[in-house]
Amino acid sequence: MAEDFSFYQRAVPGFFFFLGAYPADMKLEKQPTHHTADFMIDEKAMVTGVKAFLNLTFDYMNAKK
């Protein structure tokens, strides 16, 4: 898997994390890769992703600097 995000982080600090969102009944060896026509996601995982991102954001905003 290739992501360009690391190139942006050379100039501007950033954070990248993966959210496991393939359907629970899908076998690992059958999972299609990101950025392909076969890619699929269990949309229920998006709730977890949004909560995680918001917690990270609020923790960062409330951190003493």
Secondary structure by P-SEA (a helix, b strand, c coil): cccaaaaaaacccbbbbbbbccccccccccccccccccccccccaaaaaaaaaaaaaaaaaaccc
